[in-house]
Amino acid sequence: MVIDEWSEDWSRLRHVIIQGEAQVLTSGADYRHGVELLLAKYEQYRRMGLDREDGVMIKVTPARVTHWSGAA
């Protein structure tokens, strides 16, 4: 998984790379927990009625994390 932040000011560029094992969740306790976290954080998910019991979510268990910053 790559998460980055872009800026015209290159000294503010940065990213994080997370490598690990991915698991597709379609139900169960981990799926419900993920949905609850999304609902608590994002109003958009509450408005759209995200299904707490059935859907698709990807769970990544990190094995290695690297990061970089243009300010470094």
RABELKA-V401334 format. One record per backbone hydrogen bond with DSSP energy under -0.5 kcal/mol. CO is the residue of the C=O (numbers start at 1). NH is the residue of the N-H. If there is no record, write none. Layout:
co: <CO:CO>
nh: <NH:NH>
//
This chain:
co: <1:3:5:8:9:10:13:14:15:16:17:17:19:19:21:23:23:25:26:28:29:30:31:32:33:34:35:36:37:38:41:42:42:43:44:45:45:46:57:57:58:59:59:60:61:64:66:68:69>
nh: <18:16:14:10:12:13:70:5:68:3:19:66:63:64:61:25:59:57:55:32:33:34:35:36:37:38:39:40:41:42:43:45:46:47:48:49:50:49:25:59:60:23:61:62:21:19:17:15:72>
//
